[in-house]
Amino acid sequence: MEINLTGKTVLVTGGSRGIGAEISREFASAGAKIILQYNTNEEIANKVISKLFGRGHFAIKANFENTNETEKLFKEISEKFRVDILINNAGIIEVLDPMTCSFEEWRKNWEKTISINLSSSAHLCFLFGKQMAKNGGGKIINISSRGAFRGEPNAPAYGASKAGMNAMGQSFAKAFGSKNVFFYTIAPGFVETDMSEKILNSSTGVEIKAQSPLNRVAMPWEVARAALLMAAEGTDFMTGCIIDLNGASYLRT
């Protein structure tokens, strides 16, 4: 199945590393123009941009810990471009033991995680979703996590943010479906990226890989290709779906 996104403009949040960088590469290779959002490291973001297939790609800075920056980002982009596909990939996970942390540590972790993982995605869904509706349609793909289903005892805010993202995507699928704006969610388990490298190379990593009958974790390109499938023509009736991508490490009914 060949997927051609020539003429499409795609905004990828958290696009400078890991899953986001691979999504940017896959979508550019399919002919799309990439707008890559990054938080702090302009050099790495521009390095990713420089290696993408095609021309016209660029990086744009936004710190989603400040949710006001989502509207700023939207205005900067929408003044010049029509975004056809939005991929909400930006996110953080910070380990926090609720049994031992202070309330101040809890509050800061909760507010930061929810702002970056959920609120920023929600605001971008709202802003770009309405713009897509006016333009005749579009697609929004949210990158969630299996942690939304199985629980994250050492990162409760992360689990909650991803569960919220799942529900948000389904709600928006109903709200925008009649306007040809379609919402999809991909829920990976562990993915082999620079962020997970330390834990995957530890003794804990052996147990994590063994959770799947494939005895490994996902590769970034596997998540990227799932996103590419959602972006393809002919998947409109999948709107509202949540696709598990965890190698059967966590099965739900």
Number of C-alpha atoms within 10 A of each C-alpha: 5 7 14 17 21 13 10 18 22 25 25 25 29 25 30 28 20 19 24 26 24 22 27 31 21 19 27 25 17 18 18 26 25 28 23 25 25 24 17 12 11 15 10 16 23 17 12 21 25 13 10 21 19 15 13 12 20 17 22 18 17 19 16 26 18 13 19 13 16 21 15 11 17 16 13 12 15 13 8 8 11 16 23 24 26 25 28 27 24 25 21 14 18 14 13 19 14 14 8 9 10 10 10 9 13 16 12 10 20 19 13 19 25 23 19 21 27 26 22 25 28 21 17 21 24 14 16 23 28 16 19 25 17 13 15 11 19 26 24 28 24 26 25 30 26 24 22 19 16 12 14 16 15 15 19 22 24 29 24 21 25 24 20 18 24 25 14 19 26 18 14 21 21 14 13 20 18 11 16 19 28 32 32 26 28 23 22 21 21 23 22 17 15 11 13 13 12 11 12 21 10 11 9 12 18 14 13 18 18 14 17 17 10 13 13 21 22 19 15 20 19 16 22 21 15 15 23 18 15 24 27 15 10 9 12 18 9 14 24 21 17 21 19 19 21 22 19 13 20 15 11 8 2
